[in-house]
Amino acid sequence: MTFSEALSIPRGITAIIGSGGKTSLMYRLAEELQGSVILCTSTLIFPPPHIPVAEETGKVTGVLCVGSPGPMGKLAPPKQSFQELASLADYVLVEADGSKHLPLKAHAPHEPVIPEACTLTVTLVGASGIGKPISEAVHRPELFYALTGSKIATPEAVALALEQEALGDLVVINQADSHPTEAAALARLLHSPVFTASLSKGEILCSY
């Protein structure tokens, strides 16, 4: 089963938040979805090397990344509204969070930046961070500690942080091929739909 099928990606706007594979999931979905796809961000992303980029667009056929020039060669949010973009393509995939390339994250009050017209929000979690000190594995570790009281990113602490924040509709635990025990332990503690996966291999491994 493909990621787009397993996650039941709807037409309209899908936001991808969290840590540990957001960009990889966005690219994977863009490759799998049948129809026209716009990729963009509500924060900052690097331009995709394999997908055309435009500052503005009309009706889209195929796959296009839309964004404004941002700092350090990155793309900032598009000039057109997300609602307008949703009228110009079958699917709009929005990377709506930042995590400083760390596998886990806690969110500040201004994060994530989920578009108002979003139909589905997918939370990514990197299994490689489970069991590590939060100082090494978590973006905004002070906020993670405030949520959980734990200095180690145990499965229980990660689950508690996710459940308290309650930001997404479903969870994808990436890197589960190389950290299967940690991924499974976290998945069993969550109450929302959960998928363990390997984005590097393009595989959904299990659903909960």
TAURFEN-V158602 format. One line per field, one symbol per residue. ss: DSSP state (H for helix, E for strand, L for the rest). burial: # if it has 16 or more other ideal C-beta (glycine too) atoms within 10 Angstrom, else .. A space follows every 10 residues. Layout:
# TAURFEN-V158602
ss = ???
burial = ???
This chain:
# TAURFEN-V158602
ss = LLHHHHLLLL LEEEEEEELL LHHHHHHHHH HHLLLLEEEE ELLEEELLLL LLEELLLLLL LLEEEELEEL HHHEEELLLL LHHHHHLLLL EEEEELLLLL LLLEELLLLL LLLLLLLEEE EEEEEEHHHL LLEHHHHEEL HHHHHHHHLL LELLHHHHHH HHHHHLLLLE EEEELLLLLH HHHHHHHHHL LLEEEEEELL LLEEEEEL
burial = ..##..#.#. .######### ########## ..#..##### ###.#..#.. #.....#..# ..#####..# ....####.# .#..##.##. #########. .######... #####..### ########## ##.#..#### #.###.##.# ..###.#### ##..#.#### #######.#. .######.## ...######. ...##..#
